[in-house]
Amino acid sequence: IDLVIGAAGGAEQMLGLLTSRLDPATQRSAGVRKEALMAVNNIATGSDAHKELLMGAGVPALLLHYMRDGAEGAVWGRLYATWTVINLTYVENAATAEARALATGRAHRMRVAGLEAQLQEMEDDPSQDVQERVRTALKSMEELLDAHDAMDT
C-alpha cells in the first residue's frame, strides 16, 4: 500500500484523488466511483496508519452516501462501503492494546457519523451478500464499542 501511495505522489494527493471520485457532488461514471471505492477498501486492509489516513480524509461520510443508495444497480456501492467498514474496524485477536484502541476510536467515529445506524437499516437489504457483510460489520463495531463501554463503567 505504501508503494502505491508513494507512486501516487503521497497520501494526501492519493486520498484527494480517491475522495474526489467518490464525492456524490462530482460528475463521475459509476465505473470510476466503483474503482475508487474498491481502492479505498483495499487501503482499509492496511495498517492502522492507513486506516487513520482514510478516517482523516473523510471517507466515512462518503461511505454513508453509498450505503444509503438503495437502487438495485447500486448493490456494488453498498457492498464495498460495508466491506470498508469491516476493514476499518478489523482487529487481529493478538492485537496490541494500542491497535485495539485505534480500532475502537474508528468504530466510535463511524457511529457518531451515522454508519452504525445506517448498517442497522441495511440488515434487510435485498442483496444477500450485502446482508451478510452488514452482519459482520455490525458485529465488529459492537464488539469494539461494547468492550469500550464496559471499560468506562
Chimera marker file (.cmm) of the C-alpha trace (Angstrom):
<marker_set name="trace">
<marker id="1" x="0.000" y="0.000" z="0.000" r="1" g="1" b="0" radius="0.5"/>
<marker id="2" x="2.829" y="2.377" z="0.865" r="1" g="1" b="0" radius="0.5"/>
<marker id="3" x="4.392" y="1.828" z="-2.573" r="1" g="1" b="0" radius="0.5"/>
<marker id="4" x="1.137" y="2.723" z="-4.316" r="1" g="1" b="0" radius="0.5"/>
<marker id="5" x="0.653" y="5.778" z="-2.111" r="1" g="1" b="0" radius="0.5"/>
<marker id="6" x="4.217" y="6.868" z="-2.848" r="1" g="1" b="0" radius="0.5"/>
<marker id="7" x="3.780" y="6.344" z="-6.580" r="1" g="1" b="0" radius="0.5"/>
<marker id="8" x="0.619" y="8.464" z="-6.486" r="1" g="1" b="0" radius="0.5"/>
<marker id="9" x="2.546" y="11.396" z="-5.033" r="1" g="1" b="0" radius="0.5"/>
<marker id="10" x="1.884" y="10.772" z="-1.357" r="1" g="1" b="0" radius="0.5"/>
<marker id="11" x="-1.050" y="10.059" z="0.896" r="1" g="1" b="0" radius="0.5"/>
<marker id="12" x="-2.614" y="13.500" z="0.654" r="1" g="1" b="0" radius="0.5"/>
<marker id="13" x="-2.600" y="13.525" z="-3.130" r="1" g="1" b="0" radius="0.5"/>
<marker id="14" x="-3.820" y="9.943" z="-3.464" r="1" g="1" b="0" radius="0.5"/>
<marker id="15" x="-6.625" y="10.369" z="-0.950" r="1" g="1" b="0" radius="0.5"/>
<marker id="16" x="-7.611" y="13.632" z="-2.608" r="1" g="1" b="0" radius="0.5"/>
<marker id="17" x="-7.932" y="11.837" z="-5.931" r="1" g="1" b="0" radius="0.5"/>
<marker id="18" x="-9.944" y="8.986" z="-4.448" r="1" g="1" b="0" radius="0.5"/>
<marker id="19" x="-12.280" y="11.115" z="-2.351" r="1" g="1" b="0" radius="0.5"/>
<marker id="20" x="-12.957" y="13.462" z="-5.266" r="1" g="1" b="0" radius="0.5"/>
<marker id="21" x="-14.027" y="10.465" z="-7.314" r="1" g="1" b="0" radius="0.5"/>
<marker id="22" x="-16.264" y="9.201" z="-4.521" r="1" g="1" b="0" radius="0.5"/>
<marker id="23" x="-17.839" y="12.580" z="-3.802" r="1" g="1" b="0" radius="0.5"/>
<marker id="24" x="-21.503" y="12.404" z="-4.867" r="1" g="1" b="0" radius="0.5"/>
<marker id="25" x="-21.383" y="16.116" z="-5.754" r="1" g="1" b="0" radius="0.5"/>
<marker id="26" x="-18.958" y="15.420" z="-8.615" r="1" g="1" b="0" radius="0.5"/>
<marker id="27" x="-19.861" y="14.077" z="-12.021" r="1" g="1" b="0" radius="0.5"/>
<marker id="28" x="-18.188" y="10.670" z="-12.279" r="1" g="1" b="0" radius="0.5"/>
<marker id="29" x="-19.248" y="7.498" z="-14.001" r="1" g="1" b="0" radius="0.5"/>
<marker id="30" x="-20.380" y="4.543" z="-11.913" r="1" g="1" b="0" radius="0.5"/>
<marker id="31" x="-17.287" y="2.676" z="-13.102" r="1" g="1" b="0" radius="0.5"/>
<marker id="32" x="-14.931" y="5.374" z="-11.811" r="1" g="1" b="0" radius="0.5"/>
<marker id="33" x="-16.769" y="5.507" z="-8.486" r="1" g="1" b="0" radius="0.5"/>
<marker id="34" x="-16.646" y="1.727" z="-8.166" r="1" g="1" b="0" radius="0.5"/>
<marker id="35" x="-12.895" y="1.622" z="-8.818" r="1" g="1" b="0" radius="0.5"/>
<marker id="36" x="-12.303" y="4.420" z="-6.289" r="1" g="1" b="0" radius="0.5"/>
<marker id="37" x="-14.406" y="2.632" z="-3.676" r="1" g="1" b="0" radius="0.5"/>
<marker id="38" x="-12.514" y="-0.604" z="-4.301" r="1" g="1" b="0" radius="0.5"/>
<marker id="39" x="-9.196" y="1.248" z="-3.901" r="1" g="1" b="0" radius="0.5"/>
<marker id="40" x="-10.356" y="2.784" z="-0.609" r="1" g="1" b="0" radius="0.5"/>
<marker id="41" x="-11.446" y="-0.653" z="0.574" r="1" g="1" b="0" radius="0.5"/>
<marker id="42" x="-8.022" y="-2.060" z="-0.273" r="1" g="1" b="0" radius="0.5"/>
<marker id="43" x="-6.282" y="0.734" z="1.649" r="1" g="1" b="0" radius="0.5"/>
<marker id="44" x="-8.535" y="-0.089" z="4.617" r="1" g="1" b="0" radius="0.5"/>
<marker id="45" x="-6.958" y="-3.558" z="4.724" r="1" g="1" b="0" radius="0.5"/>
<marker id="46" x="-3.609" y="-1.967" z="5.551" r="1" g="1" b="0" radius="0.5"/>
<marker id="47" x="-2.030" y="-0.822" z="8.773" r="1" g="1" b="0" radius="0.5"/>
<marker id="48" x="-3.631" y="1.329" z="11.430" r="1" g="1" b="0" radius="0.5"/>
<marker id="49" x="-1.801" y="4.286" z="9.867" r="1" g="1" b="0" radius="0.5"/>
<marker id="50" x="-3.509" y="3.579" z="6.529" r="1" g="1" b="0" radius="0.5"/>
<marker id="51" x="-6.886" y="3.268" z="8.224" r="1" g="1" b="0" radius="0.5"/>
<marker id="52" x="-6.373" y="6.530" z="10.091" r="1" g="1" b="0" radius="0.5"/>
<marker id="53" x="-5.488" y="8.256" z="6.803" r="1" g="1" b="0" radius="0.5"/>
<marker id="54" x="-8.869" y="7.193" z="5.416" r="1" g="1" b="0" radius="0.5"/>
<marker id="55" x="-10.674" y="8.369" z="8.526" r="1" g="1" b="0" radius="0.5"/>
<marker id="56" x="-8.893" y="11.719" z="8.393" r="1" g="1" b="0" radius="0.5"/>
<marker id="57" x="-9.771" y="12.148" z="4.719" r="1" g="1" b="0" radius="0.5"/>
<marker id="58" x="-13.492" y="11.991" z="5.479" r="1" g="1" b="0" radius="0.5"/>
<marker id="59" x="-14.047" y="8.583" z="3.926" r="1" g="1" b="0" radius="0.5"/>
<marker id="60" x="-16.779" y="7.534" z="6.424" r="1" g="1" b="0" radius="0.5"/>
<marker id="61" x="-19.063" y="10.365" z="5.269" r="1" g="1" b="0" radius="0.5"/>
<marker id="62" x="-18.548" y="9.282" z="1.671" r="1" g="1" b="0" radius="0.5"/>
<marker id="63" x="-19.247" y="5.646" z="2.558" r="1" g="1" b="0" radius="0.5"/>
<marker id="64" x="-22.552" y="6.701" z="4.061" r="1" g="1" b="0" radius="0.5"/>
<marker id="65" x="-23.691" y="8.020" z="0.684" r="1" g="1" b="0" radius="0.5"/>
<marker id="66" x="-23.074" y="4.637" z="-0.971" r="1" g="1" b="0" radius="0.5"/>
<marker id="67" x="-24.623" y="2.730" z="1.918" r="1" g="1" b="0" radius="0.5"/>
<marker id="68" x="-27.824" y="4.771" z="1.579" r="1" g="1" b="0" radius="0.5"/>
<marker id="69" x="-28.199" y="4.165" z="-2.154" r="1" g="1" b="0" radius="0.5"/>
<marker id="70" x="-30.910" y="1.526" z="-2.271" r="1" g="1" b="0" radius="0.5"/>
<marker id="71" x="-31.138" y="1.341" z="-6.052" r="1" g="1" b="0" radius="0.5"/>
<marker id="72" x="-30.905" y="-2.160" z="-7.461" r="1" g="1" b="0" radius="0.5"/>
<marker id="73" x="-27.918" y="-1.203" z="-9.608" r="1" g="1" b="0" radius="0.5"/>
<marker id="74" x="-26.107" y="0.227" z="-6.573" r="1" g="1" b="0" radius="0.5"/>
<marker id="75" x="-25.515" y="-3.091" z="-4.804" r="1" g="1" b="0" radius="0.5"/>
<marker id="76" x="-21.784" y="-2.773" z="-5.511" r="1" g="1" b="0" radius="0.5"/>
<marker id="77" x="-21.685" y="0.550" z="-3.624" r="1" g="1" b="0" radius="0.5"/>
<marker id="78" x="-23.448" y="-0.829" z="-0.567" r="1" g="1" b="0" radius="0.5"/>
<marker id="79" x="-21.267" y="-3.929" z="-0.655" r="1" g="1" b="0" radius="0.5"/>
<marker id="80" x="-17.885" y="-2.201" z="-0.970" r="1" g="1" b="0" radius="0.5"/>
<marker id="81" x="-18.811" y="0.530" z="1.504" r="1" g="1" b="0" radius="0.5"/>
<marker id="82" x="-19.772" y="-2.134" z="4.035" r="1" g="1" b="0" radius="0.5"/>
<marker id="83" x="-16.577" y="-4.089" z="3.346" r="1" g="1" b="0" radius="0.5"/>
<marker id="84" x="-14.646" y="-0.887" z="4.028" r="1" g="1" b="0" radius="0.5"/>
<marker id="85" x="-16.338" y="-0.512" z="7.424" r="1" g="1" b="0" radius="0.5"/>
<marker id="86" x="-15.381" y="-4.116" z="8.199" r="1" g="1" b="0" radius="0.5"/>
<marker id="87" x="-11.774" y="-3.462" z="7.240" r="1" g="1" b="0" radius="0.5"/>
<marker id="88" x="-11.605" y="-0.207" z="9.205" r="1" g="1" b="0" radius="0.5"/>
<marker id="89" x="-12.787" y="-2.000" z="12.355" r="1" g="1" b="0" radius="0.5"/>
<marker id="90" x="-10.877" y="-5.252" z="11.899" r="1" g="1" b="0" radius="0.5"/>
<marker id="91" x="-8.510" y="-6.125" z="14.743" r="1" g="1" b="0" radius="0.5"/>
<marker id="92" x="-6.315" y="-9.211" z="14.967" r="1" g="1" b="0" radius="0.5"/>
<marker id="93" x="-7.025" y="-11.372" z="18.016" r="1" g="1" b="0" radius="0.5"/>
<marker id="94" x="-3.431" y="-10.846" z="19.164" r="1" g="1" b="0" radius="0.5"/>
<marker id="95" x="-3.545" y="-7.093" z="18.538" r="1" g="1" b="0" radius="0.5"/>
<marker id="96" x="-1.827" y="-4.728" z="20.908" r="1" g="1" b="0" radius="0.5"/>
<marker id="97" x="-3.842" y="-2.561" z="23.254" r="1" g="1" b="0" radius="0.5"/>
<marker id="98" x="-2.889" y="0.415" z="21.079" r="1" g="1" b="0" radius="0.5"/>
<marker id="99" x="-4.215" y="-1.246" z="17.900" r="1" g="1" b="0" radius="0.5"/>
<marker id="100" x="-7.437" y="-2.176" z="19.679" r="1" g="1" b="0" radius="0.5"/>
<marker id="101" x="-7.807" y="1.393" z="20.974" r="1" g="1" b="0" radius="0.5"/>
<marker id="102" x="-7.316" y="2.808" z="17.471" r="1" g="1" b="0" radius="0.5"/>
<marker id="103" x="-9.938" y="0.432" z="16.037" r="1" g="1" b="0" radius="0.5"/>
<marker id="104" x="-12.334" y="1.333" z="18.845" r="1" g="1" b="0" radius="0.5"/>
<marker id="105" x="-11.790" y="5.007" z="18.103" r="1" g="1" b="0" radius="0.5"/>
<marker id="106" x="-12.567" y="4.426" z="14.432" r="1" g="1" b="0" radius="0.5"/>
<marker id="107" x="-15.715" y="2.475" z="15.353" r="1" g="1" b="0" radius="0.5"/>
<marker id="108" x="-16.816" y="5.289" z="17.655" r="1" g="1" b="0" radius="0.5"/>
<marker id="109" x="-16.222" y="7.959" z="14.987" r="1" g="1" b="0" radius="0.5"/>
<marker id="110" x="-18.185" y="5.892" z="12.471" r="1" g="1" b="0" radius="0.5"/>
<marker id="111" x="-21.018" y="5.504" z="14.986" r="1" g="1" b="0" radius="0.5"/>
<marker id="112" x="-21.113" y="9.269" z="15.507" r="1" g="1" b="0" radius="0.5"/>
<marker id="113" x="-21.066" y="9.782" z="11.717" r="1" g="1" b="0" radius="0.5"/>
<marker id="114" x="-24.179" y="7.598" z="11.403" r="1" g="1" b="0" radius="0.5"/>
<marker id="115" x="-22.665" y="4.493" z="9.843" r="1" g="1" b="0" radius="0.5"/>
<marker id="116" x="-23.778" y="2.112" z="12.583" r="1" g="1" b="0" radius="0.5"/>
<marker id="117" x="-27.380" y="3.331" z="12.309" r="1" g="1" b="0" radius="0.5"/>
<marker id="118" x="-27.211" y="3.007" z="8.528" r="1" g="1" b="0" radius="0.5"/>
<marker id="119" x="-25.861" y="-0.533" z="8.811" r="1" g="1" b="0" radius="0.5"/>
<marker id="120" x="-28.800" y="-1.393" z="11.067" r="1" g="1" b="0" radius="0.5"/>
<marker id="121" x="-31.163" y="-0.082" z="8.387" r="1" g="1" b="0" radius="0.5"/>
<marker id="122" x="-29.411" y="-2.301" z="5.831" r="1" g="1" b="0" radius="0.5"/>
<marker id="123" x="-29.950" y="-5.559" z="7.730" r="1" g="1" b="0" radius="0.5"/>
<marker id="124" x="-32.803" y="-6.427" z="5.348" r="1" g="1" b="0" radius="0.5"/>
<marker id="125" x="-31.010" y="-5.328" z="2.170" r="1" g="1" b="0" radius="0.5"/>
<marker id="126" x="-32.348" y="-7.077" z="-0.959" r="1" g="1" b="0" radius="0.5"/>
<marker id="127" x="-28.855" y="-8.453" z="-1.606" r="1" g="1" b="0" radius="0.5"/>
<marker id="128" x="-27.932" y="-11.493" z="0.486" r="1" g="1" b="0" radius="0.5"/>
<marker id="129" x="-24.254" y="-10.620" z="0.052" r="1" g="1" b="0" radius="0.5"/>
<marker id="130" x="-24.826" y="-7.132" z="1.473" r="1" g="1" b="0" radius="0.5"/>
<marker id="131" x="-26.865" y="-8.581" z="4.368" r="1" g="1" b="0" radius="0.5"/>
<marker id="132" x="-24.005" y="-10.910" z="5.310" r="1" g="1" b="0" radius="0.5"/>
<marker id="133" x="-21.429" y="-8.120" z="5.200" r="1" g="1" b="0" radius="0.5"/>
<marker id="134" x="-23.739" y="-5.866" z="7.232" r="1" g="1" b="0" radius="0.5"/>
<marker id="135" x="-23.977" y="-8.515" z="9.966" r="1" g="1" b="0" radius="0.5"/>
<marker id="136" x="-20.181" y="-8.796" z="10.024" r="1" g="1" b="0" radius="0.5"/>
<marker id="137" x="-19.700" y="-5.014" z="10.152" r="1" g="1" b="0" radius="0.5"/>
<marker id="138" x="-22.236" y="-4.575" z="12.950" r="1" g="1" b="0" radius="0.5"/>
<marker id="139" x="-20.711" y="-7.417" z="14.949" r="1" g="1" b="0" radius="0.5"/>
<marker id="140" x="-17.248" y="-5.917" z="14.592" r="1" g="1" b="0" radius="0.5"/>
<marker id="141" x="-18.395" y="-2.441" z="15.618" r="1" g="1" b="0" radius="0.5"/>
<marker id="142" x="-20.487" y="-3.750" z="18.505" r="1" g="1" b="0" radius="0.5"/>
<marker id="143" x="-17.646" y="-5.878" z="19.894" r="1" g="1" b="0" radius="0.5"/>
<marker id="144" x="-15.272" y="-2.915" z="19.881" r="1" g="1" b="0" radius="0.5"/>
<marker id="145" x="-17.778" y="-0.444" z="21.273" r="1" g="1" b="0" radius="0.5"/>
<marker id="146" x="-19.226" y="-2.823" z="23.889" r="1" g="1" b="0" radius="0.5"/>
<marker id="147" x="-15.738" y="-3.607" z="25.194" r="1" g="1" b="0" radius="0.5"/>
<marker id="148" x="-15.000" y="0.114" z="25.334" r="1" g="1" b="0" radius="0.5"/>
<marker id="149" x="-18.285" y="0.876" z="27.106" r="1" g="1" b="0" radius="0.5"/>
<marker id="150" x="-17.616" y="-1.919" z="29.631" r="1" g="1" b="0" radius="0.5"/>
<marker id="151" x="-14.256" y="-0.343" z="30.468" r="1" g="1" b="0" radius="0.5"/>
<marker id="152" x="-15.938" y="3.033" z="31.049" r="1" g="1" b="0" radius="0.5"/>
<marker id="153" x="-18.362" y="1.637" z="33.635" r="1" g="1" b="0" radius="0.5"/>
<link id1="1" id2="2" r="1" g="1" b="0" radius="0.2"/>
<link id1="2" id2="3" r="1" g="1" b="0" radius="0.2"/>
<link id1="3" id2="4" r="1" g="1" b="0" radius="0.2"/>
<link id1="4" id2="5" r="1" g="1" b="0" radius="0.2"/>
<link id1="5" id2="6" r="1" g="1" b="0" radius="0.2"/>
<link id1="6" id2="7" r="1" g="1" b="0" radius="0.2"/>
<link id1="7" id2="8" r="1" g="1" b="0" radius="0.2"/>
<link id1="8" id2="9" r="1" g="1" b="0" radius="0.2"/>
<link id1="9" id2="10" r="1" g="1" b="0" radius="0.2"/>
<link id1="10" id2="11" r="1" g="1" b="0" radius="0.2"/>
<link id1="11" id2="12" r="1" g="1" b="0" radius="0.2"/>
<link id1="12" id2="13" r="1" g="1" b="0" radius="0.2"/>
<link id1="13" id2="14" r="1" g="1" b="0" radius="0.2"/>
<link id1="14" id2="15" r="1" g="1" b="0" radius="0.2"/>
<link id1="15" id2="16" r="1" g="1" b="0" radius="0.2"/>
<link id1="16" id2="17" r="1" g="1" b="0" radius="0.2"/>
<link id1="17" id2="18" r="1" g="1" b="0" radius="0.2"/>
<link id1="18" id2="19" r="1" g="1" b="0" radius="0.2"/>
<link id1="19" id2="20" r="1" g="1" b="0" radius="0.2"/>
<link id1="20" id2="21" r="1" g="1" b="0" radius="0.2"/>
<link id1="21" id2="22" r="1" g="1" b="0" radius="0.2"/>
<link id1="22" id2="23" r="1" g="1" b="0" radius="0.2"/>
<link id1="23" id2="24" r="1" g="1" b="0" radius="0.2"/>
<link id1="24" id2="25" r="1" g="1" b="0" radius="0.2"/>
<link id1="25" id2="26" r="1" g="1" b="0" radius="0.2"/>
<link id1="26" id2="27" r="1" g="1" b="0" radius="0.2"/>
<link id1="27" id2="28" r="1" g="1" b="0" radius="0.2"/>
<link id1="28" id2="29" r="1" g="1" b="0" radius="0.2"/>
<link id1="29" id2="30" r="1" g="1" b="0" radius="0.2"/>
<link id1="30" id2="31" r="1" g="1" b="0" radius="0.2"/>
<link id1="31" id2="32" r="1" g="1" b="0" radius="0.2"/>
<link id1="32" id2="33" r="1" g="1" b="0" radius="0.2"/>
<link id1="33" id2="34" r="1" g="1" b="0" radius="0.2"/>
<link id1="34" id2="35" r="1" g="1" b="0" radius="0.2"/>
<link id1="35" id2="36" r="1" g="1" b="0" radius="0.2"/>
<link id1="36" id2="37" r="1" g="1" b="0" radius="0.2"/>
<link id1="37" id2="38" r="1" g="1" b="0" radius="0.2"/>
<link id1="38" id2="39" r="1" g="1" b="0" radius="0.2"/>
<link id1="39" id2="40" r="1" g="1" b="0" radius="0.2"/>
<link id1="40" id2="41" r="1" g="1" b="0" radius="0.2"/>
<link id1="41" id2="42" r="1" g="1" b="0" radius="0.2"/>
<link id1="42" id2="43" r="1" g="1" b="0" radius="0.2"/>
<link id1="43" id2="44" r="1" g="1" b="0" radius="0.2"/>
<link id1="44" id2="45" r="1" g="1" b="0" radius="0.2"/>
<link id1="45" id2="46" r="1" g="1" b="0" radius="0.2"/>
<link id1="46" id2="47" r="1" g="1" b="0" radius="0.2"/>
<link id1="47" id2="48" r="1" g="1" b="0" radius="0.2"/>
<link id1="48" id2="49" r="1" g="1" b="0" radius="0.2"/>
<link id1="49" id2="50" r="1" g="1" b="0" radius="0.2"/>
<link id1="50" id2="51" r="1" g="1" b="0" radius="0.2"/>
<link id1="51" id2="52" r="1" g="1" b="0" radius="0.2"/>
<link id1="52" id2="53" r="1" g="1" b="0" radius="0.2"/>
<link id1="53" id2="54" r="1" g="1" b="0" radius="0.2"/>
<link id1="54" id2="55" r="1" g="1" b="0" radius="0.2"/>
<link id1="55" id2="56" r="1" g="1" b="0" radius="0.2"/>
<link id1="56" id2="57" r="1" g="1" b="0" radius="0.2"/>
<link id1="57" id2="58" r="1" g="1" b="0" radius="0.2"/>
<link id1="58" id2="59" r="1" g="1" b="0" radius="0.2"/>
<link id1="59" id2="60" r="1" g="1" b="0" radius="0.2"/>
<link id1="60" id2="61" r="1" g="1" b="0" radius="0.2"/>
<link id1="61" id2="62" r="1" g="1" b="0" radius="0.2"/>
<link id1="62" id2="63" r="1" g="1" b="0" radius="0.2"/>
<link id1="63" id2="64" r="1" g="1" b="0" radius="0.2"/>
<link id1="64" id2="65" r="1" g="1" b="0" radius="0.2"/>
<link id1="65" id2="66" r="1" g="1" b="0" radius="0.2"/>
<link id1="66" id2="67" r="1" g="1" b="0" radius="0.2"/>
<link id1="67" id2="68" r="1" g="1" b="0" radius="0.2"/>
<link id1="68" id2="69" r="1" g="1" b="0" radius="0.2"/>
<link id1="69" id2="70" r="1" g="1" b="0" radius="0.2"/>
<link id1="70" id2="71" r="1" g="1" b="0" radius="0.2"/>
<link id1="71" id2="72" r="1" g="1" b="0" radius="0.2"/>
<link id1="72" id2="73" r="1" g="1" b="0" radius="0.2"/>
<link id1="73" id2="74" r="1" g="1" b="0" radius="0.2"/>
<link id1="74" id2="75" r="1" g="1" b="0" radius="0.2"/>
<link id1="75" id2="76" r="1" g="1" b="0" radius="0.2"/>
<link id1="76" id2="77" r="1" g="1" b="0" radius="0.2"/>
<link id1="77" id2="78" r="1" g="1" b="0" radius="0.2"/>
<link id1="78" id2="79" r="1" g="1" b="0" radius="0.2"/>
<link id1="79" id2="80" r="1" g="1" b="0" radius="0.2"/>
<link id1="80" id2="81" r="1" g="1" b="0" radius="0.2"/>
<link id1="81" id2="82" r="1" g="1" b="0" radius="0.2"/>
<link id1="82" id2="83" r="1" g="1" b="0" radius="0.2"/>
<link id1="83" id2="84" r="1" g="1" b="0" radius="0.2"/>
<link id1="84" id2="85" r="1" g="1" b="0" radius="0.2"/>
<link id1="85" id2="86" r="1" g="1" b="0" radius="0.2"/>
<link id1="86" id2="87" r="1" g="1" b="0" radius="0.2"/>
<link id1="87" id2="88" r="1" g="1" b="0" radius="0.2"/>
<link id1="88" id2="89" r="1" g="1" b="0" radius="0.2"/>
<link id1="89" id2="90" r="1" g="1" b="0" radius="0.2"/>
<link id1="90" id2="91" r="1" g="1" b="0" radius="0.2"/>
<link id1="91" id2="92" r="1" g="1" b="0" radius="0.2"/>
<link id1="92" id2="93" r="1" g="1" b="0" radius="0.2"/>
<link id1="93" id2="94" r="1" g="1" b="0" radius="0.2"/>
<link id1="94" id2="95" r="1" g="1" b="0" radius="0.2"/>
<link id1="95" id2="96" r="1" g="1" b="0" radius="0.2"/>
<link id1="96" id2="97" r="1" g="1" b="0" radius="0.2"/>
<link id1="97" id2="98" r="1" g="1" b="0" radius="0.2"/>
<link id1="98" id2="99" r="1" g="1" b="0" radius="0.2"/>
<link id1="99" id2="100" r="1" g="1" b="0" radius="0.2"/>
<link id1="100" id2="101" r="1" g="1" b="0" radius="0.2"/>
<link id1="101" id2="102" r="1" g="1" b="0" radius="0.2"/>
<link id1="102" id2="103" r="1" g="1" b="0" radius="0.2"/>
<link id1="103" id2="104" r="1" g="1" b="0" radius="0.2"/>
<link id1="104" id2="105" r="1" g="1" b="0" radius="0.2"/>
<link id1="105" id2="106" r="1" g="1" b="0" radius="0.2"/>
<link id1="106" id2="107" r="1" g="1" b="0" radius="0.2"/>
<link id1="107" id2="108" r="1" g="1" b="0" radius="0.2"/>
<link id1="108" id2="109" r="1" g="1" b="0" radius="0.2"/>
<link id1="109" id2="110" r="1" g="1" b="0" radius="0.2"/>
<link id1="110" id2="111" r="1" g="1" b="0" radius="0.2"/>
<link id1="111" id2="112" r="1" g="1" b="0" radius="0.2"/>
<link id1="112" id2="113" r="1" g="1" b="0" radius="0.2"/>
<link id1="113" id2="114" r="1" g="1" b="0" radius="0.2"/>
<link id1="114" id2="115" r="1" g="1" b="0" radius="0.2"/>
<link id1="115" id2="116" r="1" g="1" b="0" radius="0.2"/>
<link id1="116" id2="117" r="1" g="1" b="0" radius="0.2"/>
<link id1="117" id2="118" r="1" g="1" b="0" radius="0.2"/>
<link id1="118" id2="119" r="1" g="1" b="0" radius="0.2"/>
<link id1="119" id2="120" r="1" g="1" b="0" radius="0.2"/>
<link id1="120" id2="121" r="1" g="1" b="0" radius="0.2"/>
<link id1="121" id2="122" r="1" g="1" b="0" radius="0.2"/>
<link id1="122" id2="123" r="1" g="1" b="0" radius="0.2"/>
<link id1="123" id2="124" r="1" g="1" b="0" radius="0.2"/>
<link id1="124" id2="125" r="1" g="1" b="0" radius="0.2"/>
<link id1="125" id2="126" r="1" g="1" b="0" radius="0.2"/>
<link id1="126" id2="127" r="1" g="1" b="0" radius="0.2"/>
<link id1="127" id2="128" r="1" g="1" b="0" radius="0.2"/>
<link id1="128" id2="129" r="1" g="1" b="0" radius="0.2"/>
<link id1="129" id2="130" r="1" g="1" b="0" radius="0.2"/>
<link id1="130" id2="131" r="1" g="1" b="0" radius="0.2"/>
<link id1="131" id2="132" r="1" g="1" b="0" radius="0.2"/>
<link id1="132" id2="133" r="1" g="1" b="0" radius="0.2"/>
<link id1="133" id2="134" r="1" g="1" b="0" radius="0.2"/>
<link id1="134" id2="135" r="1" g="1" b="0" radius="0.2"/>
<link id1="135" id2="136" r="1" g="1" b="0" radius="0.2"/>
<link id1="136" id2="137" r="1" g="1" b="0" radius="0.2"/>
<link id1="137" id2="138" r="1" g="1" b="0" radius="0.2"/>
<link id1="138" id2="139" r="1" g="1" b="0" radius="0.2"/>
<link id1="139" id2="140" r="1" g="1" b="0" radius="0.2"/>
<link id1="140" id2="141" r="1" g="1" b="0" radius="0.2"/>
<link id1="141" id2="142" r="1" g="1" b="0" radius="0.2"/>
<link id1="142" id2="143" r="1" g="1" b="0" radius="0.2"/>
<link id1="143" id2="144" r="1" g="1" b="0" radius="0.2"/>
<link id1="144" id2="145" r="1" g="1" b="0" radius="0.2"/>
<link id1="145" id2="146" r="1" g="1" b="0" radius="0.2"/>
<link id1="146" id2="147" r="1" g="1" b="0" radius="0.2"/>
<link id1="147" id2="148" r="1" g="1" b="0" radius="0.2"/>
<link id1="148" id2="149" r="1" g="1" b="0" radius="0.2"/>
<link id1="149" id2="150" r="1" g="1" b="0" radius="0.2"/>
<link id1="150" id2="151" r="1" g="1" b="0" radius="0.2"/>
<link id1="151" id2="152" r="1" g="1" b="0" radius="0.2"/>
<link id1="152" id2="153" r="1" g="1" b="0" radius="0.2"/>
</marker_set>
